[in-house]
Amino acid sequence: MVDNNMIKDAKAPSKSSGTSVCRGCQQGKMVQKPFPSNCDKCRYDTFELLHFDICGPMEENSLGGSKYLLLIVDEASGCMKGFCLRAKSESEDCIKTYIMKVQTQFGKKVKFVRHDGAREFATNSLKAFYEDEGIEQQTTVPYAHQTNGTAERAIRTIVTIGRSMLHHAKLDKCFWAEAAMTAIYVKNRLPSPKIEHKTPFEIVYKSKPSVKHMRVFSCRTYILTPKEKRLKWDPKARAGIFLGYEEVSKAYRLYDIEAGQVVISRDVNFDESAFGLSPRISD
């Protein structure tokens, strides 16, 4: 301001005196240092870097008794894998199983894992596993959420989608796990932020995902009762609602309203114009 003649009766500080630091300004105005732009997506091959995060405990246990959601995210593709846990300690086996499956099924080498340093991700057993597999463990800086941004954003996205699904369906919070897993399934088939015009599914499996089997969450279903489990004049179908997909058996996860439990079936018809838990089947 002095150099530009914007004020009077002031002297410009000597340039030879060096730059001083104002303690009051530091204490009153200091903010986090900006993080460098993320170049991970161009540095890593699929499954080379995995991000971990856990959400929970949830307000209510799931139908299966789970309290936590473990989410594993591949840096290169954005592909997600979810696990519903009764306790955080279960995450150890899930992580080991997933890494071994990736390395066997896809022939990819997991080289790095990144997490927030939570105890369940850094047990002695997991550290030994990482060392045996030649995996480098990267922990993020405390309170610097950007350094674990991929996992945290993914958790936030899945919870947001799942919450919307539950409210649209007017389902109780105990259905959170079904909503979350279905949200993950759908998200893996939506455009990836990593590679333009490709889905995480295509990046990983090298083929475009089919969507002809996909249905609206919580829509009314009619589940075939096997003839071995019904009498001649019993109804052949039971009312239910659609909850998600069973990837291993290529069947659907359905809530049997009368039995009050989740069932797996491929013999099901859908009514995507009706929603809700009313057990009545209209004519």
N, C-alpha and C positions, 0 to 999 in steps of 0.2 A: 504493500500500500504506500509506503514511503517512496519507493522507487518510481511508482506511477503518479506521485504527487496527488494522492487521494486524501491525505491528511496533513496537518501542519504541527509544528512544535514537537516533532518526534525524530529520533535518530535511528537510522538503519543499523542493525547489529553488524559487527565486524565479521566479514566472511572468513577471516583467518582464525576466528575463535572456535570454530568447529560447531557441530550441531548439538544443541543441548536437548535433554529430555525433561519434559514437565511432568513431575510426579502426579500432580493433581489431575492432569489430563489423562495420564495413563490409568489412574484409578477410576476416573469417571467415565471415560469414553472407550476403553479398550474392548475390542470385539475379537471373535475367533479369526485366525488367519484363513484366507481363502484357500480352498483345496484345488490342486491342479486338475485340469479336465481329465475325465476318465478315459484312458486309452486301452483299458483292459480288453474291450471287445475286439480290438484289432491285434492284440498280443497273444491271445489264447485260442487253442483249438477246443472243440467241444469236450467237456468234462475235465479239462485240465485244471480249472479252478472252480471249486464248489463253495458256495456261501451257505452258512447255517444260521438259523434263528429259531427261537421258541416263543410261542404266544401262550399266555395263561398264567395262573389257573383261570379257567372260564367261570362265569357266574353260576352255571349249572353243569353237571356232568352230562356227557352225551348219552345217547341210548345205549351205547356199549360200555359206559362207565368211564370214558376218557375225560381228562381235565385240561390237557395241553395239546397244542398243535406244533409239531416240528416241521419246518419247511426247509428243503434243500433246493438251492437254485444254481443252475449252471450258468456261469458268466458268459460264455460264448453264444449260447442260443437263447437264454432266458427260460429254458425248460425248467419246470418245477416238479418236485415230488413231495407229497405230504404224508405225514404219519400222525395218527391220533394216539396219544399216550395217556396212560393212567398216572404215570409218575415221570418226572424229568429223567430219572435214571435209565428209563427204557430207551432213551435216545442213543445211547452208546451202541447197542446191538443194531438199531435201525441204521445208523451211520455206517457201521462195518459192513452190514449186509448190502446196503445200497452201493457202496464203493466197489465191493467185490463183484456185484452184478453188472455194474457199468463196465468194469475192466474185462469181464468175461463175455458179456453179451455184445458189446459194441467194439471190443478190441481197443479201447481207449485207456490211456494211462492217466489216472488222477495224480496231479503233481502238487497241487496246492489246495488247502482248505482255509477258509477265512471265517472267523466268528468273533464275537464280542468278548471272548475270554471267560464266558460262563463256565462254572465248575463242571457241568455235565458234558461239555465239549472238550475238556482238558483233563480227563481222568488219567491215572497212570496206565490203565489198560489201553486207552485210546492213544496215548503218547507212544506206547510200545508198538501199537498197530501202525501208526503213522511212520515210525522209524523203520519197521520191517518192510513196509510198502514203499519206502522212499518218498514219502509225502511230506512237504514242508507245511508246517502249521503257522498261519499268520493271524495274530490277534490284533484287534482294532484298539485305537486309543480311547481310554475312558472318557465318557461324556462327549466324544467327537462322533456323533451319530453318522456323519457323512462317510466315515471310513468303513462303516458296515451298511452303507446305504442300500446296496442291492437287496440284501436280505430283509432289511426293515421295510423298504418300499413294497417288496413282494408280500410280506405279512399284512401290511396295511391294505394293499389292494385286495387280497383274498378275503380279509375280514369285512371290508366295505361291500364287496360283491355278495358275500354270504349273508351279511346282515340284510341287505336289500331283498335277497331271495326269501329269507324267513319272513320279513314283514309283508312282502307281496302275498305270500302263501298263508299268512296268519298262523304260522306254526310256532310252537313253544321253543324256548331257547335250547331245550334238550336235543333239538335237531341240528345244532350248530355244526357238528362234525360232518354230517351228511351234506350240508350246504357248503362247507369249506372244501370238501373233497371234490364235489361237483364243480365248484368254482375253479379249482385247480385244473380239472379235466378240460373245462371249456377254455380257460386262459391259455393252455398249451396249444389250442387250435385257433387262436386269434393272432393277428399280425404281430410279429416280434419287433420290439424296439431295437434289436441288435442288427438285423439284416432286413433291408427294405423288401416288401412284397413276399415275405416268407413267414411261415409260422414256426414256433419252436419245434413242433412235431416234425415238420418237413426238414428242418435243419438237422435234427437228430436222426430221424429214420430214413432220410433221403427220398421220401415220397410224400405226396400231398395227402392230408387227412380227409377221410370220408366223413360227411356229416349227416348222411341219410338216416342213421340210427338215433340221432340226437333228439331229445324231447324237452318240453318245457318243465322245469323243476316244479314239483308238487302238483302236477296235473293228475286228474282222476285216472285210475287204471282198473282193469278187470283181469284178475290173475287166475289162470286155469288151475283148478283143483284136479290132481291126477285121479284117474278112475279108481285106483287102488285105495284112495282115501275118501271116497264118497259112495253113498248109496244110490240106487237107481233114480230116485226122485229128488235127490239133493241138487241144489244149483251147481252148475259146472264152473262158475266163476265167483271169485270173492272180490269185494271192493277194496281198493288200495289207493295209494298215491305214489307217484314216481319220485324217487330220491336221488338216483344217480346210476353210475355205470360200474359194473364189475369187470375190470379189464382182463383178468386172468381167464375167466370163462366166457367172455363176450356175452354176458347176460346183463340184466338190469337189477338194480337194488330198489326194492319196493317196500312200502310200509303196509302190512296187512292190517287193516283197520280193526277187524273183528278180533284177530289174535293179539293185536297190540305189539307187534314185533316186526323187525326187518326180515324180509325173505329175498332170496335170489331166484330169479326165473327169467327164462327167455320166452315163455308162453304167456304173453300178456298183450292186451289191447289198450290203446290210449285214447282218452277223451281230453283233448287239449283246450276244450271250451269250459271245462268244469274243474274247480279246485276245492280243496277242503277235506276235512276229516269225517264228514257225515257218512255213516255206514250204509245208508239207504241206497239201493240200486234202483234207479227209475226205469220204468218200462220203455 
